[in-house]
Amino acid sequence: MTKCLNPDCLQVNQSQTKFCQSCGEKLVLRERYRPLKIIG
Ligand SMILES: [Zn+2]
């Protein structure tokens, strides 16, 4: 899931969704930030 970055919205969208289905804000794909390995 991807949470909307808009503080007035915070809609939880499907991870494949690129735009918030509630407010239309562009979502940052969390896949880019998902660590492939535990570092440290
Ligand atoms: Zn939103």
mmCIF file of the protein (N, C-alpha, C, O) and its ligand, coordinates in Angstrom:
data_MODEL
# 
_entry.id   MODEL 
# 
loop_
_entity.id 
_entity.type 
_entity.pdbx_number_of_molecules 
1 polymer     1 
2 non-polymer 1 
# 
_entity_poly.entity_id                      1 
_entity_poly.type                           'polypeptide(L)' 
_entity_poly.nstd_linkage                   no 
_entity_poly.nstd_monomer                   no 
_entity_poly.pdbx_seq_one_letter_code       MTKCLNPDCLQVNQSQTKFCQSCGEKLVLRERYRPLKIIG 
_entity_poly.pdbx_seq_one_letter_code_can   MTKCLNPDCLQVNQSQTKFCQSCGEKLVLRERYRPLKIIG 
_entity_poly.pdbx_strand_id                 A 
# 
loop_
_entity_poly_seq.entity_id 
_entity_poly_seq.num 
_entity_poly_seq.mon_id 
_entity_poly_seq.hetero 
1 1  MET n 
1 2  THR n 
1 3  LYS n 
1 4  CYS n 
1 5  LEU n 
1 6  ASN n 
1 7  PRO n 
1 8  ASP n 
1 9  CYS n 
1 10 LEU n 
1 11 GLN n 
1 12 VAL n 
1 13 ASN n 
1 14 GLN n 
1 15 SER n 
1 16 GLN n 
1 17 THR n 
1 18 LYS n 
1 19 PHE n 
1 20 CYS n 
1 21 GLN n 
1 22 SER n 
1 23 CYS n 
1 24 GLY n 
1 25 GLU n 
1 26 LYS n 
1 27 LEU n 
1 28 VAL n 
1 29 LEU n 
1 30 ARG n 
1 31 GLU n 
1 32 ARG n 
1 33 TYR n 
1 34 ARG n 
1 35 PRO n 
1 36 LEU n 
1 37 LYS n 
1 38 ILE n 
1 39 ILE n 
1 40 GLY n 
# 
loop_
_struct_asym.id 
_struct_asym.entity_id 
A 1 
B 2 
# 
loop_
_chem_comp.id 
_chem_comp.type 
_chem_comp.mon_nstd_flag 
ARG 'L-peptide linking' y 
ASN 'L-peptide linking' y 
ASP 'L-peptide linking' y 
CYS 'L-peptide linking' y 
GLN 'L-peptide linking' y 
GLU 'L-peptide linking' y 
GLY 'peptide linking'   y 
ILE 'L-peptide linking' y 
LEU 'L-peptide linking' y 
LYS 'L-peptide linking' y 
MET 'L-peptide linking' y 
PHE 'L-peptide linking' y 
PRO 'L-peptide linking' y 
SER 'L-peptide linking' y 
THR 'L-peptide linking' y 
TYR 'L-peptide linking' y 
VAL 'L-peptide linking' y 
ZN  non-polymer         . 
# 
_pdbx_entity_nonpoly.entity_id   2 
_pdbx_entity_nonpoly.name        ? 
_pdbx_entity_nonpoly.comp_id     ZN 
# 
_pdbx_nonpoly_scheme.asym_id         B 
_pdbx_nonpoly_scheme.entity_id       2 
_pdbx_nonpoly_scheme.mon_id          ZN 
_pdbx_nonpoly_scheme.ndb_seq_num     1 
_pdbx_nonpoly_scheme.pdb_seq_num     101 
_pdbx_nonpoly_scheme.auth_seq_num    101 
_pdbx_nonpoly_scheme.pdb_mon_id      ZN 
_pdbx_nonpoly_scheme.auth_mon_id     ZN 
_pdbx_nonpoly_scheme.pdb_strand_id   A 
_pdbx_nonpoly_scheme.pdb_ins_code    . 
# 
loop_
_atom_site.group_PDB 
_atom_site.id 
_atom_site.type_symbol 
_atom_site.label_atom_id 
_atom_site.label_alt_id 
_atom_site.label_comp_id 
_atom_site.label_asym_id 
_atom_site.label_entity_id 
_atom_site.label_seq_id 
_atom_site.pdbx_PDB_ins_code 
_atom_site.Cartn_x 
_atom_site.Cartn_y 
_atom_site.Cartn_z 
_atom_site.occupancy 
_atom_site.B_iso_or_equiv 
_atom_site.pdbx_formal_charge 
_atom_site.auth_seq_id 
_atom_site.auth_comp_id 
_atom_site.auth_asym_id 
_atom_site.auth_atom_id 
_atom_site.pdbx_PDB_model_num 
ATOM   1   N  N  . MET A 1 1  ? 0.845  -1.203 0.000  1.00 0.00 ? 1   MET A N  1 
ATOM   2   C  CA . MET A 1 1  ? 0.000  0.000  0.000  1.00 0.00 ? 1   MET A CA 1 
ATOM   3   C  C  . MET A 1 1  ? 0.869  1.237  0.000  1.00 0.00 ? 1   MET A C  1 
ATOM   4   O  O  . MET A 1 1  ? 1.996  1.228  0.494  1.00 0.00 ? 1   MET A O  1 
ATOM   5   N  N  . THR A 1 2  ? 0.329  2.294  -0.559 1.00 0.00 ? 2   THR A N  1 
ATOM   6   C  CA . THR A 1 2  ? 1.039  3.567  -0.583 1.00 0.00 ? 2   THR A CA 1 
ATOM   7   C  C  . THR A 1 2  ? 0.155  4.623  0.043  1.00 0.00 ? 2   THR A C  1 
ATOM   8   O  O  . THR A 1 2  ? -0.983 4.831  -0.377 1.00 0.00 ? 2   THR A O  1 
ATOM   9   N  N  . LYS A 1 3  ? 0.681  5.276  1.036  1.00 0.00 ? 3   LYS A N  1 
ATOM   10  C  CA . LYS A 1 3  ? -0.093 6.287  1.731  1.00 0.00 ? 3   LYS A CA 1 
ATOM   11  C  C  . LYS A 1 3  ? 0.092  7.639  1.051  1.00 0.00 ? 3   LYS A C  1 
ATOM   12  O  O  . LYS A 1 3  ? 1.210  8.014  0.699  1.00 0.00 ? 3   LYS A O  1 
ATOM   13  N  N  . CYS A 1 4  ? -0.990 8.356  0.871  1.00 0.00 ? 4   CYS A N  1 
ATOM   14  C  CA . CYS A 1 4  ? -0.930 9.676  0.254  1.00 0.00 ? 4   CYS A CA 1 
ATOM   15  C  C  . CYS A 1 4  ? -0.079 10.617 1.104  1.00 0.00 ? 4   CYS A C  1 
ATOM   16  O  O  . CYS A 1 4  ? -0.151 10.612 2.333  1.00 0.00 ? 4   CYS A O  1 
ATOM   17  N  N  . LEU A 1 5  ? 0.722  11.420 0.419  1.00 0.00 ? 5   LEU A N  1 
ATOM   18  C  CA . LEU A 1 5  ? 1.616  12.335 1.130  1.00 0.00 ? 5   LEU A CA 1 
ATOM   19  C  C  . LEU A 1 5  ? 0.916  13.628 1.528  1.00 0.00 ? 5   LEU A C  1 
ATOM   20  O  O  . LEU A 1 5  ? 1.454  14.442 2.278  1.00 0.00 ? 5   LEU A O  1 
ATOM   21  N  N  . ASN A 1 6  ? -0.285 13.794 1.012  1.00 0.00 ? 6   ASN A N  1 
ATOM   22  C  CA . ASN A 1 6  ? -1.042 14.984 1.348  1.00 0.00 ? 6   ASN A CA 1 
ATOM   23  C  C  . ASN A 1 6  ? -1.550 14.875 2.786  1.00 0.00 ? 6   ASN A C  1 
ATOM   24  O  O  . ASN A 1 6  ? -2.357 13.993 3.082  1.00 0.00 ? 6   ASN A O  1 
ATOM   25  N  N  . PRO A 1 7  ? -1.099 15.746 3.680  1.00 0.00 ? 7   PRO A N  1 
ATOM   26  C  CA . PRO A 1 7  ? -1.469 15.659 5.096  1.00 0.00 ? 7   PRO A CA 1 
ATOM   27  C  C  . PRO A 1 7  ? -2.959 15.839 5.331  1.00 0.00 ? 7   PRO A C  1 
ATOM   28  O  O  . PRO A 1 7  ? -3.480 15.438 6.372  1.00 0.00 ? 7   PRO A O  1 
ATOM   29  N  N  . ASP A 1 8  ? -3.643 16.437 4.371  1.00 0.00 ? 8   ASP A N  1 
ATOM   30  C  CA . ASP A 1 8  ? -5.088 16.611 4.526  1.00 0.00 ? 8   ASP A CA 1 
ATOM   31  C  C  . ASP A 1 8  ? -5.872 15.436 3.957  1.00 0.00 ? 8   ASP A C  1 
ATOM   32  O  O  . ASP A 1 8  ? -7.101 15.395 4.017  1.00 0.00 ? 8   ASP A O  1 
ATOM   33  N  N  . CYS A 1 9  ? -5.131 14.485 3.406  1.00 0.00 ? 9   CYS A N  1 
ATOM   34  C  CA . CYS A 1 9  ? -5.781 13.358 2.744  1.00 0.00 ? 9   CYS A CA 1 
ATOM   35  C  C  . CYS A 1 9  ? -5.401 12.044 3.422  1.00 0.00 ? 9   CYS A C  1 
ATOM   36  O  O  . CYS A 1 9  ? -6.227 11.392 4.061  1.00 0.00 ? 9   CYS A O  1 
ATOM   37  N  N  . LEU A 1 10 ? -4.134 11.674 3.266  1.00 0.00 ? 10  LEU A N  1 
ATOM   38  C  CA . LEU A 1 10 ? -3.603 10.455 3.876  1.00 0.00 ? 10  LEU A CA 1 
ATOM   39  C  C  . LEU A 1 10 ? -4.379 9.207  3.452  1.00 0.00 ? 10  LEU A C  1 
ATOM   40  O  O  . LEU A 1 10 ? -4.471 8.229  4.195  1.00 0.00 ? 10  LEU A O  1 
ATOM   41  N  N  . GLN A 1 11 ? -4.924 9.266  2.260  1.00 0.00 ? 11  GLN A N  1 
ATOM   42  C  CA . GLN A 1 11 ? -5.629 8.111  1.728  1.00 0.00 ? 11  GLN A CA 1 
ATOM   43  C  C  . GLN A 1 11 ? -4.636 6.979  1.472  1.00 0.00 ? 11  GLN A C  1 
ATOM   44  O  O  . GLN A 1 11 ? -3.533 7.214  0.978  1.00 0.00 ? 11  GLN A O  1 
ATOM   45  N  N  . VAL A 1 12 ? -5.020 5.784  1.799  1.00 0.00 ? 12  VAL A N  1 
ATOM   46  C  CA . VAL A 1 12 ? -4.186 4.630  1.511  1.00 0.00 ? 12  VAL A CA 1 
ATOM   47  C  C  . VAL A 1 12 ? -4.617 4.041  0.172  1.00 0.00 ? 12  VAL A C  1 
ATOM   48  O  O  . VAL A 1 12 ? -5.767 3.640  -0.010 1.00 0.00 ? 12  VAL A O  1 
ATOM   49  N  N  . ASN A 1 13 ? -3.668 3.999  -0.756 1.00 0.00 ? 13  ASN A N  1 
ATOM   50  C  CA . ASN A 1 13 ? -3.950 3.527  -2.094 1.00 0.00 ? 13  ASN A CA 1 
ATOM   51  C  C  . ASN A 1 13 ? -3.224 2.217  -2.369 1.00 0.00 ? 13  ASN A C  1 
ATOM   52  O  O  . ASN A 1 13 ? -2.316 1.820  -1.639 1.00 0.00 ? 13  ASN A O  1 
ATOM   53  N  N  . GLN A 1 14 ? -3.642 1.573  -3.423 1.00 0.00 ? 14  GLN A N  1 
ATOM   54  C  CA . GLN A 1 14 ? -2.929 0.389  -3.867 1.00 0.00 ? 14  GLN A CA 1 
ATOM   55  C  C  . GLN A 1 14 ? -1.511 0.777  -4.257 1.00 0.00 ? 14  GLN A C  1 
ATOM   56  O  O  . GLN A 1 14 ? -1.276 1.873  -4.766 1.00 0.00 ? 14  GLN A O  1 
ATOM   57  N  N  . SER A 1 15 ? -0.573 -0.122 -4.016 1.00 0.00 ? 15  SER A N  1 
ATOM   58  C  CA . SER A 1 15 ? 0.833  0.189  -4.249 1.00 0.00 ? 15  SER A CA 1 
ATOM   59  C  C  . SER A 1 15 ? 1.120  0.463  -5.719 1.00 0.00 ? 15  SER A C  1 
ATOM   60  O  O  . SER A 1 15 ? 2.091  1.148  -6.041 1.00 0.00 ? 15  SER A O  1 
ATOM   61  N  N  . GLN A 1 16 ? 0.287  -0.064 -6.614 1.00 0.00 ? 16  GLN A N  1 
ATOM   62  C  CA . GLN A 1 16 ? 0.518  0.148  -8.031 1.00 0.00 ? 16  GLN A CA 1 
ATOM   63  C  C  . GLN A 1 16 ? -0.099 1.442  -8.520 1.00 0.00 ? 16  GLN A C  1 
ATOM   64  O  O  . GLN A 1 16 ? 0.112  1.843  -9.665 1.00 0.00 ? 16  GLN A O  1 
ATOM   65  N  N  . THR A 1 17 ? -0.859 2.097  -7.660 1.00 0.00 ? 17  THR A N  1 
ATOM   66  C  CA . THR A 1 17 ? -1.510 3.340  -8.034 1.00 0.00 ? 17  THR A CA 1 
ATOM   67  C  C  . THR A 1 17 ? -0.507 4.484  -8.018 1.00 0.00 ? 17  THR A C  1 
ATOM   68  O  O  . THR A 1 17 ? 0.220  4.668  -7.042 1.00 0.00 ? 17  THR A O  1 
ATOM   69  N  N  . LYS A 1 18 ? -0.469 5.253  -9.104 1.00 0.00 ? 18  LYS A N  1 
ATOM   70  C  CA . LYS A 1 18 ? 0.517  6.331  -9.195 1.00 0.00 ? 18  LYS A CA 1 
ATOM   71  C  C  . LYS A 1 18 ? -0.036 7.663  -8.691 1.00 0.00 ? 18  LYS A C  1 
ATOM   72  O  O  . LYS A 1 18 ? 0.716  8.573  -8.344 1.00 0.00 ? 18  LYS A O  1 
ATOM   73  N  N  . PHE A 1 19 ? -1.358 7.756  -8.659 1.00 0.00 ? 19  PHE A N  1 
ATOM   74  C  CA . PHE A 1 19 ? -1.971 8.978  -8.177 1.00 0.00 ? 19  PHE A CA 1 
ATOM   75  C  C  . PHE A 1 19 ? -3.023 8.628  -7.133 1.00 0.00 ? 19  PHE A C  1 
ATOM   76  O  O  . PHE A 1 19 ? -3.743 7.637  -7.258 1.00 0.00 ? 19  PHE A O  1 
ATOM   77  N  N  . CYS A 1 20 ? -3.094 9.457  -6.110 1.00 0.00 ? 20  CYS A N  1 
ATOM   78  C  CA . CYS A 1 20 ? -4.056 9.223  -5.044 1.00 0.00 ? 20  CYS A CA 1 
ATOM   79  C  C  . CYS A 1 20 ? -5.469 9.181  -5.619 1.00 0.00 ? 20  CYS A C  1 
ATOM   80  O  O  . CYS A 1 20 ? -5.863 10.052 -6.395 1.00 0.00 ? 20  CYS A O  1 
ATOM   81  N  N  . GLN A 1 21 ? -6.211 8.171  -5.232 1.00 0.00 ? 21  GLN A N  1 
ATOM   82  C  CA . GLN A 1 21 ? -7.558 8.031  -5.761 1.00 0.00 ? 21  GLN A CA 1 
ATOM   83  C  C  . GLN A 1 21 ? -8.541 8.934  -5.036 1.00 0.00 ? 21  GLN A C  1 
ATOM   84  O  O  . GLN A 1 21 ? -9.709 9.024  -5.415 1.00 0.00 ? 21  GLN A O  1 
ATOM   85  N  N  . SER A 1 22 ? -8.065 9.606  -3.987 1.00 0.00 ? 22  SER A N  1 
ATOM   86  C  CA . SER A 1 22 ? -8.935 10.496 -3.239 1.00 0.00 ? 22  SER A CA 1 
ATOM   87  C  C  . SER A 1 22 ? -8.743 11.952 -3.640 1.00 0.00 ? 22  SER A C  1 
ATOM   88  O  O  . SER A 1 22 ? -9.709 12.662 -3.917 1.00 0.00 ? 22  SER A O  1 
ATOM   89  N  N  . CYS A 1 23 ? -7.465 12.398 -3.670 1.00 0.00 ? 23  CYS A N  1 
ATOM   90  C  CA . CYS A 1 23 ? -7.193 13.807 -3.941 1.00 0.00 ? 23  CYS A CA 1 
ATOM   91  C  C  . CYS A 1 23 ? -6.423 14.021 -5.241 1.00 0.00 ? 23  CYS A C  1 
ATOM   92  O  O  . CYS A 1 23 ? -6.316 15.152 -5.714 1.00 0.00 ? 23  CYS A O  1 
ATOM   93  N  N  . GLY A 1 24 ? -5.887 12.947 -5.825 1.00 0.00 ? 24  GLY A N  1 
ATOM   94  C  CA . GLY A 1 24 ? -5.193 13.071 -7.097 1.00 0.00 ? 24  GLY A CA 1 
ATOM   95  C  C  . GLY A 1 24 ? -3.727 13.418 -6.961 1.00 0.00 ? 24  GLY A C  1 
ATOM   96  O  O  . GLY A 1 24 ? -3.036 13.608 -7.962 1.00 0.00 ? 24  GLY A O  1 
ATOM   97  N  N  . GLU A 1 25 ? -3.247 13.501 -5.739 1.00 0.00 ? 25  GLU A N  1 
ATOM   98  C  CA . GLU A 1 25 ? -1.839 13.791 -5.504 1.00 0.00 ? 25  GLU A CA 1 
ATOM   99  C  C  . GLU A 1 25 ? -0.985 12.660 -6.048 1.00 0.00 ? 25  GLU A C  1 
ATOM   100 O  O  . GLU A 1 25 ? -1.340 11.486 -5.943 1.00 0.00 ? 25  GLU A O  1 
ATOM   101 N  N  . LYS A 1 26 ? 0.164  13.037 -6.641 1.00 0.00 ? 26  LYS A N  1 
ATOM   102 C  CA . LYS A 1 26 ? 1.064  12.015 -7.154 1.00 0.00 ? 26  LYS A CA 1 
ATOM   103 C  C  . LYS A 1 26 ? 1.698  11.262 -5.995 1.00 0.00 ? 26  LYS A C  1 
ATOM   104 O  O  . LYS A 1 26 ? 2.174  11.850 -5.024 1.00 0.00 ? 26  LYS A O  1 
ATOM   105 N  N  . LEU A 1 27 ? 1.687  9.946  -6.130 1.00 0.00 ? 27  LEU A N  1 
ATOM   106 C  CA . LEU A 1 27 ? 2.214  9.115  -5.057 1.00 0.00 ? 27  LEU A CA 1 
ATOM   107 C  C  . LEU A 1 27 ? 3.641  8.688  -5.375 1.00 0.00 ? 27  LEU A C  1 
ATOM   108 O  O  . LEU A 1 27 ? 3.989  8.438  -6.529 1.00 0.00 ? 27  LEU A O  1 
ATOM   109 N  N  . VAL A 1 28 ? 4.445  8.611  -4.347 1.00 0.00 ? 28  VAL A N  1 
ATOM   110 C  CA . VAL A 1 28 ? 5.795  8.092  -4.489 1.00 0.00 ? 28  VAL A CA 1 
ATOM   111 C  C  . VAL A 1 28 ? 5.737  6.588  -4.309 1.00 0.00 ? 28  VAL A C  1 
ATOM   112 O  O  . VAL A 1 28 ? 5.252  6.084  -3.296 1.00 0.00 ? 28  VAL A O  1 
ATOM   113 N  N  . LEU A 1 29 ? 6.230  5.897  -5.288 1.00 0.00 ? 29  LEU A N  1 
ATOM   114 C  CA . LEU A 1 29 ? 6.207  4.446  -5.203 1.00 0.00 ? 29  LEU A CA 1 
ATOM   115 C  C  . LEU A 1 29 ? 7.141  3.974  -4.119 1.00 0.00 ? 29  LEU A C  1 
ATOM   116 O  O  . LEU A 1 29 ? 8.346  4.227  -4.156 1.00 0.00 ? 29  LEU A O  1 
ATOM   117 N  N  . ARG A 1 30 ? 6.576  3.296  -3.166 1.00 0.00 ? 30  ARG A N  1 
ATOM   118 C  CA . ARG A 1 30 ? 7.366  2.877  -2.032 1.00 0.00 ? 30  ARG A CA 1 
ATOM   119 C  C  . ARG A 1 30 ? 8.361  1.778  -2.416 1.00 0.00 ? 30  ARG A C  1 
ATOM   120 O  O  . ARG A 1 30 ? 9.305  1.500  -1.677 1.00 0.00 ? 30  ARG A O  1 
ATOM   121 N  N  . GLU A 1 31 ? 8.144  1.166  -3.561 1.00 0.00 ? 31  GLU A N  1 
ATOM   122 C  CA . GLU A 1 31 ? 9.039  0.102  -3.998 1.00 0.00 ? 31  GLU A CA 1 
ATOM   123 C  C  . GLU A 1 31 ? 10.475 0.608  -4.137 1.00 0.00 ? 31  GLU A C  1 
ATOM   124 O  O  . GLU A 1 31 ? 11.440 -0.129 -3.936 1.00 0.00 ? 31  GLU A O  1 
ATOM   125 N  N  . ARG A 1 32 ? 10.581 1.892  -4.488 1.00 0.00 ? 32  ARG A N  1 
ATOM   126 C  CA . ARG A 1 32 ? 11.920 2.465  -4.669 1.00 0.00 ? 32  ARG A CA 1 
ATOM   127 C  C  . ARG A 1 32 ? 12.667 2.528  -3.347 1.00 0.00 ? 32  ARG A C  1 
ATOM   128 O  O  . ARG A 1 32 ? 13.898 2.541  -3.318 1.00 0.00 ? 32  ARG A O  1 
ATOM   129 N  N  . TYR A 1 33 ? 11.928 2.567  -2.276 1.00 0.00 ? 33  TYR A N  1 
ATOM   130 C  CA . TYR A 1 33 ? 12.558 2.767  -0.977 1.00 0.00 ? 33  TYR A CA 1 
ATOM   131 C  C  . TYR A 1 33 ? 12.601 1.473  -0.159 1.00 0.00 ? 33  TYR A C  1 
ATOM   132 O  O  . TYR A 1 33 ? 13.162 1.420  0.935  1.00 0.00 ? 33  TYR A O  1 
ATOM   133 N  N  . ARG A 1 34 ? 11.991 0.442  -0.729 1.00 0.00 ? 34  ARG A N  1 
ATOM   134 C  CA . ARG A 1 34 ? 11.989 -0.813 0.012  1.00 0.00 ? 34  ARG A CA 1 
ATOM   135 C  C  . ARG A 1 34 ? 13.393 -1.423 -0.006 1.00 0.00 ? 34  ARG A C  1 
ATOM   136 O  O  . ARG A 1 34 ? 13.903 -1.742 -1.079 1.00 0.00 ? 34  ARG A O  1 
ATOM   137 N  N  . PRO A 1 35 ? 14.003 -1.586 1.116  1.00 0.00 ? 35  PRO A N  1 
ATOM   138 C  CA . PRO A 1 35 ? 15.363 -2.142 1.157  1.00 0.00 ? 35  PRO A CA 1 
ATOM   139 C  C  . PRO A 1 35 ? 15.376 -3.579 0.675  1.00 0.00 ? 35  PRO A C  1 
ATOM   140 O  O  . PRO A 1 35 ? 14.561 -4.402 1.092  1.00 0.00 ? 35  PRO A O  1 
ATOM   141 N  N  . LEU A 1 36 ? 16.311 -3.861 -0.205 1.00 0.00 ? 36  LEU A N  1 
ATOM   142 C  CA . LEU A 1 36 ? 16.425 -5.224 -0.702 1.00 0.00 ? 36  LEU A CA 1 
ATOM   143 C  C  . LEU A 1 36 ? 17.141 -6.106 0.322  1.00 0.00 ? 36  LEU A C  1 
ATOM   144 O  O  . LEU A 1 36 ? 16.926 -7.315 0.409  1.00 0.00 ? 36  LEU A O  1 
ATOM   145 N  N  . LYS A 1 37 ? 17.979 -5.457 1.070  1.00 0.00 ? 37  LYS A N  1 
ATOM   146 C  CA . LYS A 1 37 ? 18.703 -6.177 2.105  1.00 0.00 ? 37  LYS A CA 1 
ATOM   147 C  C  . LYS A 1 37 ? 18.727 -5.360 3.383  1.00 0.00 ? 37  LYS A C  1 
ATOM   148 O  O  . LYS A 1 37 ? 18.618 -4.134 3.349  1.00 0.00 ? 37  LYS A O  1 
ATOM   149 N  N  . ILE A 1 38 ? 18.863 -6.013 4.460  1.00 0.00 ? 38  ILE A N  1 
ATOM   150 C  CA . ILE A 1 38 ? 19.029 -5.296 5.722  1.00 0.00 ? 38  ILE A CA 1 
ATOM   151 C  C  . ILE A 1 38 ? 20.506 -4.898 5.838  1.00 0.00 ? 38  ILE A C  1 
ATOM   152 O  O  . ILE A 1 38 ? 21.395 -5.741 5.961  1.00 0.00 ? 38  ILE A O  1 
ATOM   153 N  N  . ILE A 1 39 ? 20.727 -3.585 5.795  1.00 0.00 ? 39  ILE A N  1 
ATOM   154 C  CA . ILE A 1 39 ? 22.102 -3.097 5.835  1.00 0.00 ? 39  ILE A CA 1 
ATOM   155 C  C  . ILE A 1 39 ? 22.528 -2.820 7.270  1.00 0.00 ? 39  ILE A C  1 
ATOM   156 O  O  . ILE A 1 39 ? 21.818 -2.175 8.041  1.00 0.00 ? 39  ILE A O  1 
ATOM   157 N  N  . GLY A 1 40 ? 23.660 -3.308 7.590  1.00 0.00 ? 40  GLY A N  1 
ATOM   158 C  CA . GLY A 1 40 ? 24.207 -3.049 8.920  1.00 0.00 ? 40  GLY A CA 1 
ATOM   159 C  C  . GLY A 1 40 ? 23.917 -4.212 9.861  1.00 0.00 ? 40  GLY A C  1 
ATOM   160 O  O  . GLY A 1 40 ? 24.303 -4.173 11.029 1.00 0.00 ? 40  GLY A O  1 
HETATM 161 ZN ZN . ZN  B 2 .  ? -4.542 11.924 -1.374 1.00 0.00 2 101 ZN  A ZN 1 
# 
